[in-house]
């Protein structure tokens, strides 16, 4: 298999495993998320080590072995992105399988097992993007929307679309459910590597909110912010952010 085929098969299989665990009805909500994380993580990490033994692996659910820093190729996975949504049987959770080469998110697959009958969006099979509507839609966290995103949405007249996982938010632009994903509340590399790879392959813009590139396989896996949108909307968002930074209220 190619790297992209491997990523897609792993994400799809992990999503099916997670649904099987949840649908067994053997676990309550308090324990379901942890069990799902553990099952999916064991499968993804073991499969990657068997299928790509020369590569390094970074997973949210695995102790970080910083020997990965000496590797050019690093698989970055989030076994369950949106554990709360998974446990609540919502559709806005995801499985992320991404590959960074030289720090660049080049290959990825994002499985949305409960969305639209279960789908996997892949970096090797981009689909045409739906046209943007007259009123743009800003996808934000359903529990803690970033103040910057809310302020930008107000400034550009965008509608807020609350949603769960980072992967679901990023993929909502490809699926035509949203237009801009601006996050400034802090994430980690596994939250955005696969979504960024898929978004870039579909011709979208993906960067830090200051325009600097997303760089992966760093010693510190924390990633403070993220912007994914159509290229046509980048200047609109940055202008609104700049105006917000200069406003008296933001400096008070």
Secondary structure by P-SEA (a helix, b strand, c coil): ccaaaaaaaaaaaaaaaaaaaaaccccccccaaaaaaaaaaaaaaaaaaaacccbbbbbcccccccccccccbbbbbcccccaaaaaacccccbbbbbbbcccccccccccccccccbbbbcccccccccccccbbbbbcccccccaaaaaaaaaabbbbbbbccaaaaaaccccccccbbbbcccccccccaaaaaaaaaaccccccccccccccccccccccccccccccaaaaaaaaaaaaaacccccc
